[in-house]
Amino acid sequence: MVEPVAKERPRVAVKGGRTFVYTPKKTVYAEDQIRQRIMGLNQYFERNIPVKLDAIFYRLRPKSLPKRVKLPITKPDWDQYGKLLCDAIEKFVYHTDSQVTDARISALVRRLELSSHWRKILKFSLLELLIVVGILGILAAIFIPVIAKIIEG
């Protein structure tokens, strides 16, 4: 299971007088887990195809948070989750993330405590479903005008 992970900034280290820039392990692991799930979809958008991205990230509810608070404002920000997702699927779903012309990223707090088995199934099923829905929306936007012209002509 992959808990939502924010995109961490690259780190810089100096060893033996040489400077190295690297991505933190937690970020690399999360991107790899997302790629493994995405590769099963076998969908790739070429450079000239716009992409709509819808994603919901569920986080665990902090124990210190009062129950009356429905939508807590917590760190990390939703945009960090979106950056991680976009970077993870770049070159696997689309050529470059500049193809994403419309995106809706949500970071919500999970209300139910599910077993890790069900959490894993539900989280990836939802992510895959949202990506498929986004893909179908784009395909419909592309092919409906083409089909309408064929019918009219």
Biotite code that builds the C-alpha atoms (Angstrom):
import biotite.structure as struc

atoms = struc.array([
    struc.Atom([0.000, 0.000, 0.000], chain_id="A", res_id=1, res_name="MET", atom_name="CA", element="C"),
    struc.Atom([1.155, 3.502, -0.720], chain_id="A", res_id=2, res_name="VAL", atom_name="CA", element="C"),
    struc.Atom([0.180, 6.151, 1.762], chain_id="A", res_id=3, res_name="GLU", atom_name="CA", element="C"),
    struc.Atom([-0.031, 9.582, 0.150], chain_id="A", res_id=4, res_name="PRO", atom_name="CA", element="C"),
    struc.Atom([3.432, 11.073, -0.001], chain_id="A", res_id=5, res_name="VAL", atom_name="CA", element="C"),
    struc.Atom([4.241, 14.666, -0.777], chain_id="A", res_id=6, res_name="ALA", atom_name="CA", element="C"),
    struc.Atom([6.840, 15.406, -3.416], chain_id="A", res_id=7, res_name="LYS", atom_name="CA", element="C"),
    struc.Atom([10.015, 16.136, -1.497], chain_id="A", res_id=8, res_name="GLU", atom_name="CA", element="C"),
    struc.Atom([12.616, 18.566, -2.727], chain_id="A", res_id=9, res_name="ARG", atom_name="CA", element="C"),
    struc.Atom([15.845, 17.150, -4.143], chain_id="A", res_id=10, res_name="PRO", atom_name="CA", element="C"),
    struc.Atom([18.652, 16.785, -1.622], chain_id="A", res_id=11, res_name="ARG", atom_name="CA", element="C"),
    struc.Atom([22.269, 17.817, -2.080], chain_id="A", res_id=12, res_name="VAL", atom_name="CA", element="C"),
    struc.Atom([25.196, 15.895, -0.604], chain_id="A", res_id=13, res_name="ALA", atom_name="CA", element="C"),
    struc.Atom([28.939, 16.376, -0.830], chain_id="A", res_id=14, res_name="VAL", atom_name="CA", element="C"),
    struc.Atom([31.166, 13.283, -0.832], chain_id="A", res_id=15, res_name="LYS", atom_name="CA", element="C"),
    struc.Atom([34.845, 13.320, -1.560], chain_id="A", res_id=16, res_name="GLY", atom_name="CA", element="C"),
    struc.Atom([34.694, 16.903, -2.784], chain_id="A", res_id=17, res_name="GLY", atom_name="CA", element="C"),
    struc.Atom([31.972, 16.083, -5.337], chain_id="A", res_id=18, res_name="ARG", atom_name="CA", element="C"),
    struc.Atom([28.425, 17.387, -5.134], chain_id="A", res_id=19, res_name="THR", atom_name="CA", element="C"),
    struc.Atom([25.544, 14.977, -5.708], chain_id="A", res_id=20, res_name="PHE", atom_name="CA", element="C"),
    struc.Atom([21.861, 15.806, -6.123], chain_id="A", res_id=21, res_name="VAL", atom_name="CA", element="C"),
    struc.Atom([19.411, 13.021, -5.347], chain_id="A", res_id=22, res_name="TYR", atom_name="CA", element="C"),
    struc.Atom([15.706, 12.429, -4.794], chain_id="A", res_id=23, res_name="THR", atom_name="CA", element="C"),
    struc.Atom([14.747, 11.232, -1.288], chain_id="A", res_id=24, res_name="PRO", atom_name="CA", element="C"),
    struc.Atom([14.007, 7.490, -1.017], chain_id="A", res_id=25, res_name="LYS", atom_name="CA", element="C"),
    struc.Atom([10.447, 8.028, 0.196], chain_id="A", res_id=26, res_name="LYS", atom_name="CA", element="C"),
    struc.Atom([9.590, 9.996, -2.956], chain_id="A", res_id=27, res_name="THR", atom_name="CA", element="C"),
    struc.Atom([11.307, 7.494, -5.265], chain_id="A", res_id=28, res_name="VAL", atom_name="CA", element="C"),
    struc.Atom([9.433, 4.597, -3.624], chain_id="A", res_id=29, res_name="TYR", atom_name="CA", element="C"),
    struc.Atom([6.039, 6.327, -3.895], chain_id="A", res_id=30, res_name="ALA", atom_name="CA", element="C"),
    struc.Atom([6.623, 7.201, -7.577], chain_id="A", res_id=31, res_name="GLU", atom_name="CA", element="C"),
    struc.Atom([7.610, 3.582, -8.302], chain_id="A", res_id=32, res_name="ASP", atom_name="CA", element="C"),
    struc.Atom([4.458, 2.274, -6.608], chain_id="A", res_id=33, res_name="GLN", atom_name="CA", element="C"),
    struc.Atom([2.263, 4.614, -8.664], chain_id="A", res_id=34, res_name="ILE", atom_name="CA", element="C"),
    struc.Atom([4.026, 3.618, -11.901], chain_id="A", res_id=35, res_name="ARG", atom_name="CA", element="C"),
    struc.Atom([3.496, -0.079, -11.189], chain_id="A", res_id=36, res_name="GLN", atom_name="CA", element="C"),
    struc.Atom([-0.253, 0.498, -10.865], chain_id="A", res_id=37, res_name="ARG", atom_name="CA", element="C"),
    struc.Atom([-0.465, 2.778, -13.909], chain_id="A", res_id=38, res_name="ILE", atom_name="CA", element="C"),
    struc.Atom([1.449, 0.479, -16.260], chain_id="A", res_id=39, res_name="MET", atom_name="CA", element="C"),
    struc.Atom([-1.414, -2.014, -16.223], chain_id="A", res_id=40, res_name="GLY", atom_name="CA", element="C"),
    struc.Atom([-3.700, 0.529, -17.928], chain_id="A", res_id=41, res_name="LEU", atom_name="CA", element="C"),
    struc.Atom([-1.667, 0.468, -21.162], chain_id="A", res_id=42, res_name="ASN", atom_name="CA", element="C"),
    struc.Atom([-2.708, 4.022, -22.059], chain_id="A", res_id=43, res_name="GLN", atom_name="CA", element="C"),
    struc.Atom([-0.326, 6.610, -23.458], chain_id="A", res_id=44, res_name="TYR", atom_name="CA", element="C"),
    struc.Atom([-1.172, 10.088, -24.762], chain_id="A", res_id=45, res_name="PHE", atom_name="CA", element="C"),
    struc.Atom([1.053, 11.448, -27.511], chain_id="A", res_id=46, res_name="GLU", atom_name="CA", element="C"),
    struc.Atom([2.494, 14.979, -27.339], chain_id="A", res_id=47, res_name="ARG", atom_name="CA", element="C"),
    struc.Atom([-0.414, 16.796, -28.980], chain_id="A", res_id=48, res_name="ASN", atom_name="CA", element="C"),
    struc.Atom([-3.188, 15.242, -26.839], chain_id="A", res_id=49, res_name="ILE", atom_name="CA", element="C"),
    struc.Atom([-4.429, 17.312, -23.857], chain_id="A", res_id=50, res_name="PRO", atom_name="CA", element="C"),
    struc.Atom([-4.887, 15.383, -20.608], chain_id="A", res_id=51, res_name="VAL", atom_name="CA", element="C"),
    struc.Atom([-7.342, 15.932, -17.762], chain_id="A", res_id=52, res_name="LYS", atom_name="CA", element="C"),
    struc.Atom([-6.160, 14.674, -14.377], chain_id="A", res_id=53, res_name="LEU", atom_name="CA", element="C"),
    struc.Atom([-8.470, 13.920, -11.439], chain_id="A", res_id=54, res_name="ASP", atom_name="CA", element="C"),
    struc.Atom([-6.958, 12.482, -8.257], chain_id="A", res_id=55, res_name="ALA", atom_name="CA", element="C"),
    struc.Atom([-8.036, 12.120, -4.642], chain_id="A", res_id=56, res_name="ILE", atom_name="CA", element="C"),
    struc.Atom([-5.464, 11.439, -1.937], chain_id="A", res_id=57, res_name="PHE", atom_name="CA", element="C"),
    struc.Atom([-6.737, 10.091, 1.372], chain_id="A", res_id=58, res_name="TYR", atom_name="CA", element="C"),
    struc.Atom([-4.685, 10.713, 4.491], chain_id="A", res_id=59, res_name="ARG", atom_name="CA", element="C"),
    struc.Atom([-5.114, 9.305, 7.948], chain_id="A", res_id=60, res_name="LEU", atom_name="CA", element="C"),
    struc.Atom([-7.018, 11.550, 10.317], chain_id="A", res_id=61, res_name="ARG", atom_name="CA", element="C"),
    struc.Atom([-4.640, 12.967, 12.959], chain_id="A", res_id=62, res_name="PRO", atom_name="CA", element="C"),
    struc.Atom([-5.571, 11.618, 16.403], chain_id="A", res_id=63, res_name="LYS", atom_name="CA", element="C"),
    struc.Atom([-5.166, 15.076, 17.907], chain_id="A", res_id=64, res_name="SER", atom_name="CA", element="C"),
    struc.Atom([-7.835, 16.522, 15.596], chain_id="A", res_id=65, res_name="LEU", atom_name="CA", element="C"),
    struc.Atom([-11.258, 17.120, 17.222], chain_id="A", res_id=66, res_name="PRO", atom_name="CA", element="C"),
    struc.Atom([-14.090, 15.105, 15.641], chain_id="A", res_id=67, res_name="LYS", atom_name="CA", element="C"),
    struc.Atom([-16.108, 18.274, 14.939], chain_id="A", res_id=68, res_name="ARG", atom_name="CA", element="C"),
    struc.Atom([-13.507, 19.342, 12.332], chain_id="A", res_id=69, res_name="VAL", atom_name="CA", element="C"),
    struc.Atom([-14.686, 17.891, 9.010], chain_id="A", res_id=70, res_name="LYS", atom_name="CA", element="C"),
    struc.Atom([-12.066, 19.231, 6.565], chain_id="A", res_id=71, res_name="LEU", atom_name="CA", element="C"),
    struc.Atom([-8.850, 19.827, 8.472], chain_id="A", res_id=72, res_name="PRO", atom_name="CA", element="C"),
    struc.Atom([-6.137, 22.018, 7.055], chain_id="A", res_id=73, res_name="ILE", atom_name="CA", element="C"),
    struc.Atom([-2.922, 20.071, 7.415], chain_id="A", res_id=74, res_name="THR", atom_name="CA", element="C"),
    struc.Atom([0.465, 19.753, 5.812], chain_id="A", res_id=75, res_name="LYS", atom_name="CA", element="C"),
    struc.Atom([1.570, 18.606, 3.274], chain_id="A", res_id=76, res_name="PRO", atom_name="CA", element="C"),
    struc.Atom([-0.368, 20.666, 0.756], chain_id="A", res_id=77, res_name="ASP", atom_name="CA", element="C"),
    struc.Atom([-2.484, 19.097, -1.977], chain_id="A", res_id=78, res_name="TRP", atom_name="CA", element="C"),
    struc.Atom([-0.165, 20.469, -4.675], chain_id="A", res_id=79, res_name="ASP", atom_name="CA", element="C"),
    struc.Atom([2.744, 18.410, -3.353], chain_id="A", res_id=80, res_name="GLN", atom_name="CA", element="C"),
    struc.Atom([0.673, 15.243, -3.830], chain_id="A", res_id=81, res_name="TYR", atom_name="CA", element="C"),
    struc.Atom([-0.219, 16.375, -7.351], chain_id="A", res_id=82, res_name="GLY", atom_name="CA", element="C"),
    struc.Atom([3.426, 17.027, -8.215], chain_id="A", res_id=83, res_name="LYS", atom_name="CA", element="C"),
    struc.Atom([4.367, 13.539, -7.093], chain_id="A", res_id=84, res_name="LEU", atom_name="CA", element="C"),
    struc.Atom([1.592, 11.966, -9.179], chain_id="A", res_id=85, res_name="LEU", atom_name="CA", element="C"),
    struc.Atom([2.406, 14.029, -12.288], chain_id="A", res_id=86, res_name="CYS", atom_name="CA", element="C"),
    struc.Atom([6.116, 13.242, -12.033], chain_id="A", res_id=87, res_name="ASP", atom_name="CA", element="C"),
    struc.Atom([5.411, 9.543, -11.452], chain_id="A", res_id=88, res_name="ALA", atom_name="CA", element="C"),
    struc.Atom([3.229, 9.086, -14.537], chain_id="A", res_id=89, res_name="ILE", atom_name="CA", element="C"),
    struc.Atom([5.231, 11.337, -16.868], chain_id="A", res_id=90, res_name="GLU", atom_name="CA", element="C"),
    struc.Atom([6.696, 9.263, -19.742], chain_id="A", res_id=91, res_name="LYS", atom_name="CA", element="C"),
    struc.Atom([4.316, 6.409, -18.785], chain_id="A", res_id=92, res_name="PHE", atom_name="CA", element="C"),
    struc.Atom([0.915, 8.020, -19.432], chain_id="A", res_id=93, res_name="VAL", atom_name="CA", element="C"),
    struc.Atom([1.887, 11.190, -21.295], chain_id="A", res_id=94, res_name="TYR", atom_name="CA", element="C"),
    struc.Atom([5.016, 12.629, -22.837], chain_id="A", res_id=95, res_name="HIS", atom_name="CA", element="C"),
    struc.Atom([5.309, 15.693, -20.600], chain_id="A", res_id=96, res_name="THR", atom_name="CA", element="C"),
    struc.Atom([3.248, 17.084, -17.744], chain_id="A", res_id=97, res_name="ASP", atom_name="CA", element="C"),
    struc.Atom([2.629, 20.256, -19.762], chain_id="A", res_id=98, res_name="SER", atom_name="CA", element="C"),
    struc.Atom([-0.043, 18.163, -21.536], chain_id="A", res_id=99, res_name="GLN", atom_name="CA", element="C"),
    struc.Atom([-2.153, 18.324, -18.371], chain_id="A", res_id=100, res_name="VAL", atom_name="CA", element="C"),
    struc.Atom([-4.545, 21.124, -19.252], chain_id="A", res_id=101, res_name="THR", atom_name="CA", element="C"),
    struc.Atom([-7.112, 20.474, -16.526], chain_id="A", res_id=102, res_name="ASP", atom_name="CA", element="C"),
    struc.Atom([-6.518, 18.953, -13.096], chain_id="A", res_id=103, res_name="ALA", atom_name="CA", element="C"),
    struc.Atom([-8.445, 18.415, -9.895], chain_id="A", res_id=104, res_name="ARG", atom_name="CA", element="C"),
    struc.Atom([-6.349, 17.250, -6.966], chain_id="A", res_id=105, res_name="ILE", atom_name="CA", element="C"),
    struc.Atom([-7.986, 16.672, -3.579], chain_id="A", res_id=106, res_name="SER", atom_name="CA", element="C"),
    struc.Atom([-6.342, 15.782, -0.288], chain_id="A", res_id=107, res_name="ALA", atom_name="CA", element="C"),
    struc.Atom([-8.963, 14.445, 2.097], chain_id="A", res_id=108, res_name="LEU", atom_name="CA", element="C"),
    struc.Atom([-8.897, 12.910, 5.530], chain_id="A", res_id=109, res_name="VAL", atom_name="CA", element="C"),
    struc.Atom([-10.033, 9.322, 5.718], chain_id="A", res_id=110, res_name="ARG", atom_name="CA", element="C"),
    struc.Atom([-13.022, 8.870, 8.005], chain_id="A", res_id=111, res_name="ARG", atom_name="CA", element="C"),
    struc.Atom([-13.122, 5.093, 8.231], chain_id="A", res_id=112, res_name="LEU", atom_name="CA", element="C"),
    struc.Atom([-10.331, 2.998, 9.605], chain_id="A", res_id=113, res_name="GLU", atom_name="CA", element="C"),
    struc.Atom([-10.050, 0.088, 7.196], chain_id="A", res_id=114, res_name="LEU", atom_name="CA", element="C"),
    struc.Atom([-7.794, -2.912, 7.420], chain_id="A", res_id=115, res_name="SER", atom_name="CA", element="C"),
    struc.Atom([-4.606, -2.508, 5.417], chain_id="A", res_id=116, res_name="SER", atom_name="CA", element="C"),
    struc.Atom([-5.843, -5.128, 2.913], chain_id="A", res_id=117, res_name="HIS", atom_name="CA", element="C"),
    struc.Atom([-9.058, -3.211, 2.081], chain_id="A", res_id=118, res_name="TRP", atom_name="CA", element="C"),
    struc.Atom([-7.309, 0.137, 2.227], chain_id="A", res_id=119, res_name="ARG", atom_name="CA", element="C"),
    struc.Atom([-4.887, -1.042, -0.458], chain_id="A", res_id=120, res_name="LYS", atom_name="CA", element="C"),
    struc.Atom([-7.649, -2.379, -2.702], chain_id="A", res_id=121, res_name="ILE", atom_name="CA", element="C"),
    struc.Atom([-9.882, 0.668, -2.350], chain_id="A", res_id=122, res_name="LEU", atom_name="CA", element="C"),
    struc.Atom([-7.120, 3.243, -2.737], chain_id="A", res_id=123, res_name="LYS", atom_name="CA", element="C"),
    struc.Atom([-5.681, 1.850, -5.951], chain_id="A", res_id=124, res_name="PHE", atom_name="CA", element="C"),
    struc.Atom([-9.082, 0.974, -7.380], chain_id="A", res_id=125, res_name="SER", atom_name="CA", element="C"),
    struc.Atom([-10.143, 4.588, -6.868], chain_id="A", res_id=126, res_name="LEU", atom_name="CA", element="C"),
    struc.Atom([-6.919, 5.968, -8.357], chain_id="A", res_id=127, res_name="LEU", atom_name="CA", element="C"),
    struc.Atom([-7.229, 3.668, -11.371], chain_id="A", res_id=128, res_name="GLU", atom_name="CA", element="C"),
    struc.Atom([-10.924, 4.506, -11.742], chain_id="A", res_id=129, res_name="LEU", atom_name="CA", element="C"),
    struc.Atom([-10.249, 8.243, -11.676], chain_id="A", res_id=130, res_name="LEU", atom_name="CA", element="C"),
    struc.Atom([-7.504, 7.903, -14.259], chain_id="A", res_id=131, res_name="ILE", atom_name="CA", element="C"),
    struc.Atom([-9.746, 5.778, -16.501], chain_id="A", res_id=132, res_name="VAL", atom_name="CA", element="C"),
    struc.Atom([-12.593, 8.294, -16.120], chain_id="A", res_id=133, res_name="VAL", atom_name="CA", element="C"),
    struc.Atom([-10.201, 11.095, -17.056], chain_id="A", res_id=134, res_name="GLY", atom_name="CA", element="C"),
    struc.Atom([-8.993, 9.123, -20.065], chain_id="A", res_id=135, res_name="ILE", atom_name="CA", element="C"),
    struc.Atom([-12.562, 8.400, -21.184], chain_id="A", res_id=136, res_name="LEU", atom_name="CA", element="C"),
    struc.Atom([-13.473, 12.073, -20.796], chain_id="A", res_id=137, res_name="GLY", atom_name="CA", element="C"),
    struc.Atom([-10.592, 13.083, -23.028], chain_id="A", res_id=138, res_name="ILE", atom_name="CA", element="C"),
    struc.Atom([-11.424, 10.410, -25.599], chain_id="A", res_id=139, res_name="LEU", atom_name="CA", element="C"),
    struc.Atom([-15.051, 11.537, -25.637], chain_id="A", res_id=140, res_name="ALA", atom_name="CA", element="C"),
    struc.Atom([-13.990, 15.167, -26.114], chain_id="A", res_id=141, res_name="ALA", atom_name="CA", element="C"),
    struc.Atom([-11.822, 14.121, -29.049], chain_id="A", res_id=142, res_name="ILE", atom_name="CA", element="C"),
    struc.Atom([-14.113, 11.631, -30.792], chain_id="A", res_id=143, res_name="PHE", atom_name="CA", element="C"),
    struc.Atom([-17.615, 13.100, -30.296], chain_id="A", res_id=144, res_name="ILE", atom_name="CA", element="C"),
    struc.Atom([-16.950, 16.071, -32.638], chain_id="A", res_id=145, res_name="PRO", atom_name="CA", element="C"),
    struc.Atom([-15.370, 13.696, -35.179], chain_id="A", res_id=146, res_name="VAL", atom_name="CA", element="C"),
    struc.Atom([-18.340, 11.322, -35.034], chain_id="A", res_id=147, res_name="ILE", atom_name="CA", element="C"),
    struc.Atom([-20.779, 14.273, -35.285], chain_id="A", res_id=148, res_name="ALA", atom_name="CA", element="C"),
    struc.Atom([-19.023, 15.480, -38.470], chain_id="A", res_id=149, res_name="LYS", atom_name="CA", element="C"),
    struc.Atom([-19.168, 11.982, -39.957], chain_id="A", res_id=150, res_name="ILE", atom_name="CA", element="C"),
    struc.Atom([-22.903, 11.719, -39.195], chain_id="A", res_id=151, res_name="ILE", atom_name="CA", element="C"),
    struc.Atom([-23.615, 15.209, -40.588], chain_id="A", res_id=152, res_name="GLU", atom_name="CA", element="C"),
    struc.Atom([-21.446, 14.760, -43.668], chain_id="A", res_id=153, res_name="GLY", atom_name="CA", element="C"),
])
